[in-house]
């Protein structure tokens, strides 16, 4: 019975000892979600109370950078570096992921190697592909219905497509957009706008994903004339 009681008390004694050695620290602010374009940087901050011993950054459960209180960061890859910021009460580690790739998307975790000592966020890496309208100018006969094709290739995720005419949005009922799976986890989109122009119009196709500060665009001038084909 005495032996059993010692076994039960051991975890409590160990926990008390660790607390006495300075293990009573926690994560004050963990990383936050980020969405970036492939090839750019992604940055994550993790702030812990003073008294910490070791901080590990993980990407999709794989350790990518370790910070030791007594030594500083241990960087094993040029793609994963860090900055640190100290004050009287806390320490902040900033993980910097350079030249982000599509397969970097996933869970970013900050761990201080203790019970309830981790915090996580998610990284979304997106790819800005190409956008093309085949012709820059199209000359059509009056009262002729034409189809204008806009092609987006090599995006991640598939972009949202919109059309504008002379700086005004075109109703979605006037165009049809189809998405398809490309290679290397990339996506394509094909949007077809049907119209019967009565005057010269500048048509613009816009493709947008969250990481883009502004949508990518491609334009065509549709001119009502006597010929059916332009350059």
JOBEL-V660131 format. One line per field, one symbol per residue. ss: DSSP state (H for helix, E for strand, C for the rest). phi: phi as a letter, one per 30 degrees, with the letter a starting at -180 (. if undefined). burial: b if it has 9 or more other ideal C-beta (glycine too) atoms within 8 Angstrom, else e. A space follows every 50 residues. Layout:
ss=???
phi=???
burial=???
This chain:
ss=CHHHHHHHHHHHHHHHHHHHCCCCCCEEECCCCEEEECCCCEEEEEEEEC CCCEEEEEECCEEEEEEECCCEEEECECCEEEEEEECCCEEEEEEEECCC CHHHCEEEEEECCCCCCEEEEEEEEEECCEEEECCCEEEECCCCCEEEEE EEEEEECCCEEEEEECCEECCHHHEEEEEEECCCCCEEEEEEEEECCCCC EEEEEEEECCCCCCCEEEEEEEEECCCCCCC
phi=.ddddddddedddddddddddjcdbbddbcdcebbbdejccbbbcbcbdd jdcbbbcbchicdbabccedbjdcccbddbbbbbbcbdcabcccdccche ceddekdcbcbchaehcbbbbbcccccddcbbcecdbbcbddicdbcccc bcbicaddddcbbbbhicdcdddcbbbccbdcchicbbbbccccabdcbd bccbccbbbedddbddbbbbcccdacccbcd
burial=eeeeeeeeeeeeeeeeeeeeeebebebeebbeebebbbeebbbbbbbbbb ebbbbbbbbeeeebbbbbeeeebbbeeeebbbebeeeeebbbbbbbbbeb ebebeebbbbbbeeeebbbbbbbbbbbbbebbbeeebbbbbeeeebebbb bbbbbbebbebbbbbeeeebeeebbebeeeebeeebbbbbbbbebebeee bbbbbbbbbebbeeebbbbbbbbbeeeeeee
